[in-house]
Amino acid sequence: MAAKTTLNAKNLESLGAQRLAELLIEVSMGSAAHKRRLRMELAGNHGSDEVAREVRKRLASIARARTVINWRKVKALKNDLETQRKTIAETVAADDPQEAFELIWQFLALANPIFERSSDSSSSVIQSFHQACEDAAAIAASAKIDSNVLAEKVFKAVQDDGYGQYESLIAAMAPALGKDGLDCLKTLFVQWSKEPKDKPARDERKVIGWGSASPLYEDEIFGTHRDLTVRIALQEIADAQGDVDAYIAQHPEKTRRMPITAADIANRLVSAGRAKEALEVLNEVDATGRADMPFEWQLARVETLEALGQQEEAQTYRWTCFEQSLHDQHLRAFLKRLPDFDDLEAEEKAFAHAQAFPDVHQALTFFLNWPAPAEAAKLVMRRKAELDGNLYELMPLAVEALAEKHPLAATIALRSMIDFALDSGRSSRYKHAARHLADCASLAPHIDDFGNTRSHDIYVAQLKRRHGNKHGFWSLVT
């Protein structure tokens, strides 16, 4: 009997077309989304033209809407947008790519009005527009849109990229634009950059903020925004054209000496077979006495040394970077290039270095990422006085990794969070602290020897002596 009432396509078919139609009408009552879906399916029976008409009407309706989009409405909006986007990309594009191209641009034009009336900055919504950029590129190629026409559309879109909805558009469109389209797009941005910046009369200038000594005017900010938009666009075009020198030219001389920018430039030079120049770019960055160089810069330097055939120097630098940062990727790359069995000895040396590392939390993070739970447990038990229970992103991860095979170390990590919450009087964390204390009680029977660590009962008794007046906490302890 149960099998016959299971909701699946086969069982529902037995109800017959008329009964199913009646049920669909009943289910869709009060649900605008369900009604739109049914109308779309009906339109599909009459061809892609009718589907396109339904999509166009819905997109126009969304564009006209003025109601505020709060967090409660985000999910429904996301589903609605995805329905329209997929219908354009999968249904309309298959039969009429030209029509689909017009529709996908109408879809993309919804971004600004949607975000202008949105009180919730949901990343899920902007993802729909990022995916629509990819769809637009595929549809443009299928529709064989003229490269100059396409370049003009991309240019106008990026000019109006108020919320980052078009951040992936140039890269996505590069294959459809081709060489001529990219050249045209580059020309449009260069021309825009040379247009004079109209400055309004002094009494008409709008102040939108204050700097350290003077007001910030709207026209000045727009100028800065325009310059940045052009620079980023020309960088993306240069990447699409494989023109490393054009990419470098878009970075002011000063920013080329910044570690992240230097790393980006060096990576492109290495890919272009210009490793010697890449090393020169990296050397322009002042790294004297700095142990905090960004990982991206360190990685670019290692790969540049490898490209120059300087394997020994690359290995030495990997180890130096690991010693300074305990970044596990440096150590993995270092060990991977060692002969068999040498890697085991080097790993032991690395673990010993991490155990003595000045920052116990950096060391704990390394052992958890490796992963080496036994080493993490050893670290926690040896240096428990240094643990900061305020690190609520790290300590729960340590507890999770240690609880099964190292219950004492897990208990120490739990106690660090409990002690911090109570010692600092963080009442907002009492609920979590009470849960951590219950976890300690669950782990206690699995600990054979507490050693120089207080047993669970003694720890609880001391907590009551020190924090017995924190009734908000004890009322939560079961």
N, C-alpha and C positions, 0 to 999 in steps of 0.2 A: 504493500500500500504506500509506504514511504517513498519508494522509487518512482511511483506514478505521479506523486505530488511535488517532486523535486523540480525547482525552477531551472529548466534548460530548454533549448530550442525545440528539441524533439517533442517533449511533453506539451509545450505551448502550442505546437502545430495542431495537436489533437483538438484544441478548442474551436478551430475553424476560423476562417478569415473574418466573418461578420462579428463574432464574439470578441476576437482580438481587437478589431477596430473600435468596438464599443469600449473595451477596457482602456485602450490607448487614449481615447477622448476623455474618459473618466480620470485617468492618472494625470493627464496633462492639465486638467482644470486647476487654475491657481498657480500654475508654473509657466511663466513666460519663456523660460529656457527650453522646457520640454515642447512647448508649442512651436517655437522657432525651429527646433530640430525636426519636428514632424513636417513642418512646411518645407524645410529644405529637402527632406526625403521625397515629398510629393513633387517638388520642382524638378528633382532629378529624373523623374519619370518622363519629363517633357524636354529633356536635353540640357546641355550646359548653358544655353542662353538663358533659360529660366532660372537655373541655379545662380548664374552671375547676377541676374536681376535681383534675386532675393538677397544676395550678399551685399550688393550695392546699396539697397534700401537699408539694410541693417547697419552698415558702416556709416551711412548718413545720419541714422538715428543716434548712434553713439556719439558722433561729432556734435550733434545739436544739444545733447544732454548737458544739464547745468548742475545737477545734484552733486553734493560733495561725496567723494568716494572714501569712506572710512574703512577701518580694518575688517569690519563685518562684511563689506561688499567686495573685497578684493578677490576672494575665491570665485564668486559668481562672475565677476568681470574677467578674470583670467580664463575661465572656462569658455565664456562667450568669445573672447578674442581668439582663443585657440581653435574654436569651431570654425570661425570665419577664415583664419589663416590657413588651416589645413584644407578647407574646402577650395580656397583659391589655388593653393599649391598642388593639390592632389587631384581635384575633380575638374576645375575650370581649365587649368594649365594643360591638362592632357588633351582636351579638345580644341581649345582656343587660347594659345599662349599670348597672343596680342591682347586679348581681353583680360587675361590673368595679370599681365604686366600692368595695365591701368589700375586694376583692382588692388594689387599689392602695394602700389604707391598711394592709393587712397587709404589703405590700411596703415601704412607707415605714417601718414599725415595725422593719424589719431593720437600719436604719442604726446605731443605738446598739450593739446586740450585735455587729455586724460590726466597727465601729471599736474597740470595747473589746478585741477579741481580735486586732487587727491590729497588727503590728510595722512596717508600712510605710505611711506616710501618702501613699497614691497618690491624686492628684487625679482620676484616671480613674474611680475607684470612686464618689467623691462626685458626679461628674457624672451618674451614673445616677440618683441620688436627686434631684438638681436637675431632671432631665428628668421624673422621676416626679411631681414637684410640678406641672409643666405638664400632664402627662397627667391627674392627679387633677382639675385645674380643668376640663379639657375634658370629662371623664367626668361630673363633678358637674353641669355644665350640661346634658349630654345626658340624665342620669338625673333631672333636675329635683328635686334634693335640697332639702329645706326649708332656707331660709336660716339659721334659728336652729340647726338641727342641724349645718349646715355650719360656722357660726361657732364652735360649741362644739368641733368636731373640730380646726379650725385653731388655736384658742386652746390646746388641750391639746398639740398638736404643737409649737407655738412655745415653750411653757413647757419642753418637754423637748428643746430644740434643742442637744444636747450637742456636736455636731461641725459645726454650720453646714449641716446637710443641709436645713433648712427656711428658709434665708435668702431664698429667692425665693417662698415659699409665699403670703404675703399678697398680693403684687403679682399673682401668677398667678391667685389665687382671686377677686380683686376683681370681675370681670364676673359670675362665678357667684354671688357673695354678694349683689350688688346693694346698693341703699341700705339696706334693712332689715338685711341680713346684716352690712354694715360697721358700722352703728350698734350692733348687738348685740355684735359683736366688740370694738368700742371700749369698750362698757360693761363687758365681761368683764375687759379689761386694766385699766381704771380701778379696778374693784372689787379686783382682785388687788393693785394698787399700794397700796391702803389697808389691806390685811390686816396685822395686827400681826406684827412679826418676833419670833418666839419665840427668846429668848436662853437657852441652857442654863446650868446652874449652873457656876460658875467652874471647879470641879475636873473638869467634864465637857466643857469647851470644847476643841476640837481645834486645836492649833497646826499650821498648814500652811506657815509661812514666817516670816521676820523682816524687819521694816522697819528704818529707821535707828536707832530707839530703843525699839521695842516689838515684841511678836509679832503676827503676822497670824493671826486666828482664822477658822476655816472658816465660822462663821455670819455674820461680818462680810463675808467675800468673797461669800457667797451673797446677802446683802442688796444688795451693790453690783451683782452680776450680775443680780438680779431687777429692780432699778431701771433698769439699762441695757436689759434685754430689753423692758420696758414702754415705755421712751422710744422705742426704735427701732420697735417695733410701732405705736405711736401716730403716729409720723412717717410710716410706710408707709400707714397707714389715711388719714391726712390727705392724702397725695399721691393716693391712690385716689379720695378724695372731692373733690379739687381745692380743698381748704381750706388756703390759704397761711397764714392766721393760726394755725390749729391746728398746722401744721407748725412755725412759728416758736416757738410757746408751749412746744414740747417741748425747746427748747434753752435751757439756763440763760443768764442775762444775760452771764456771763463768756465762755462759748463763742461767743456771737454775734459777739464782737470778734476771733475767730480767723479768719485769712484764708480758709481752705477752707470753714468754716461760713458765713461772710459771703457767699462766692461762691454757695454752694448756695441760700441764702435769696434773694439778689439775682436769681438766674436764675428762681426761682419767681415772684418779684414782677414781673419783666419779662414773663413768660408770662401773668400775670394782668392785664397792662395797668397796672401800678403802678410804672413806671420811676423816678419821682421818689423814692418810698420806697426803691427798690432802691439808688439812689445814696447815700441817707442811710445805709443799712446798710453799704455799702462804705466810706463816709467814717468810720464808727466805728472802723475798723481803723487802727491807727497805722502808717502807711507812710512816715513821715518819714525821709528819708535811706536808705531800704531799697532796694537794687537786686536783692534776692533774693526779692521777693514771688512766691508761687506762680503758675504759669502760669494756673491756674484762676481765681484772683482777678483777674489782669490781663485775661483774656478776658471775665470777667463785667463788668468796668468798661467795656471797649470796647463790649460789646453794650448795656450800659445807656446809654452816651452816644449810641449809634446810635438807640436807642429814643426818646431824648429829642430827637432831631433835631439833635444836636450833632456833625455829621459831621466838621467841621474839628478839633474837640477830640479826637475819636476817632482821626483820622489822626495827629495830633501825638503822641498817647499810644502808638499802635502803634509809631511810629518810635522813641520813647524806650525802649519796652520792648525793641525789637530791639537798639538800641545797648547796652543793659545786659546782655542775655542771649544774643544771637545766636540766638534761637528762630526757626526758619525759618517757622513758621506766622504769626507777627506780620508778617514781611516779605512773605509771600505775600498776606496780607490787605491790607497797605498798597499793594503794587504793583497789585493787582486793581482798586483804586478810583482809580487815576491815569489821566489821558487817554493816548491812544496816543502812543508814543515817549517820553513822560515817564517811563514805567516802565523803559525801557532805561537812561536816565541815572541813575535812582534805584538800579537794580540795580548799576551800576558803582560808585556811591557806597557801597552796602552792602558790596560785595566789598572795596573799599579799607579800609573800617572793620574788617572781619573780619580782613584781612591784618595789621593793626596791633593787633589785640585782645590784651590782656595775657596771657590764657590761650591758649597755642597749641593745646592739645588741644580746647578749646571751639570754637576757630576751625576746626580740622580736622573736627570733628564736623559743624559747620554746612555746610562745603563738600561733605562726603560725603552729607549728607541732601538738599542742594539738588536735584540733584547738580551739582557744578561741578568735575570731576576736574582740569582744567587749573589752576584756582585752588588746589586742594588740593596739586597737585604743586609749584606755585610756593611755597606756604607751607612745605612740607616741606623744600625745598631751601634756602630763605632762613633758616629757623629750626631747622635740624637739631640744633643743639647743645641746644635746649630740649626735644627729644622724650624722653618717658619710655617706655622699652621695657618697663616693668612693666605698662603698660596693655594687657593681653592681650585685652581686649574691643574696643579701638579699633584697634590697629595691624594686626591681620590684615585688618580691613575695609578699611583704607587700602591695604594691599598688593593686595588683590583688585581694588579700584577703579582702581588706578594701573598695575598690571603690564603691561597690553596696550599702552597708548599713552605711558606715562610710566615706563619701566623703571628710570631712575636714581632717581626719587623712591621707587619701590617698594623698590629696593635699600636706600636710606637707612632706610626704615621697618623693613625686615628686620634691618638691622645694629643698629638701636636695641634690638631684642629680643635679638639675639645678645649684644651688649655687656652688657646688663643681667644676663642669665643667667650669663655668665662672670665679670664684675666682682664680682657679689654671691655667687658660688659656689653658685648654686641648682642643685644636682645634679638635682633633680626636673625641671628644665626643659632639661637637656642634650639630651634626645631631640628636643625641639622646636627647640632652637637648631641642632642638626645638620641638621635638615630645612630650617630657614631658610637655612643656609649653602649647602645644595644648590640652593635656589631662587635665591640670589644668583648662583651659578655658571651657572644656566640663563638668567638675565636678562643676564648680562655681554655675550654676543655681540650683543645688541640695543641696546647703549648705544654711540652713535657718539663721544661726548665726555664723559668723566668730569669735565671742568672742574677745580674745586678739590677734588673728591672723589677719594679714593684708588681706584685700579683694583682689580679683584677680586683679582688676584694679590698686589698689595702689601698689601691688607687682610688676606688669609689669612696672609701672612708675618708681619705685625705681631701677629696673633692668636697665632701660634705662639710668638713671642718673649715675649709677655705672659702667655700661659696654656698654655704647652707642658706644664706639669706636671699639667694637668687631663686625666688619661688617660681618665676616664669619658666626657668629651666627645669626645675625638679617636678613641676606639674606635668611636664611632657615625658618624663622618664617612666618607663613601664617596667 
